[in-house]
Amino acid sequence: MPRIKSYRWQSESTPKSRVLLAEDDAEMRRFLADSLREEGYEVIEAASGVELLERLEFEAEDGRWLPMFDVVVTDVRMPGVTGLEVLEGIRNVEWSTGVILVSAFADQEVHDQARRLGACAVLAKPFPLGEFLTAVRDVAPPNHPRGE
């Protein structure tokens, strides 16, 4: 599995909740990212599971890893590393970061596995934009970043 490297955020006067959005369909990714930005989120985009891992940012505090994203939204089927593998990895390092999975191909087994691994939501494509935004808001309101 690729090594995680740091991605530095630009500081802002008004902190925003941070979303890491991984979707291999460029048009869908752009649409979801733009919609989240309109809602007040700071969004970092990834085009694959590998890129998602590269963009995960973390800090060590008192011997434990702290995630720098409030929400990770990932497609289940992506090149390199799947959304389920990312979710499992996040849970293995005991991050409490909310993870939302989206998929056009998720059967009941995928839904069950995602829930066992602690996914906050699994959305079947095509989904209404309102349902997606509600799922993200349920994990982290746009202007209330984790820990602040």
Number of C-alpha atoms within 10 A of each C-alpha: 9 11 8 15 12 14 13 11 11 5 8 7 5 7 15 21 21 25 26 22 25 29 27 19 12 13 10 11 19 14 11 20 22 14 17 21 14 11 14 16 25 21 21 18 21 21 18 23 26 20 17 24 21 16 21 19 18 18 12 9 8 7 7 12 14 17 19 21 22 25 25 27 28 30 28 27 20 19 14 12 18 18 28 23 15 19 24 18 15 21 16 10 12 13 15 13 22 21 28 25 25 22 21 13 12 19 10 9 9 16 19 14 13 24 14 10 18 18 22 19 20 23 18 16 12 9 12 10 12 10 11 20 15 12 18 24 17 13 18 22 19 22 17 15 19 17 5 7
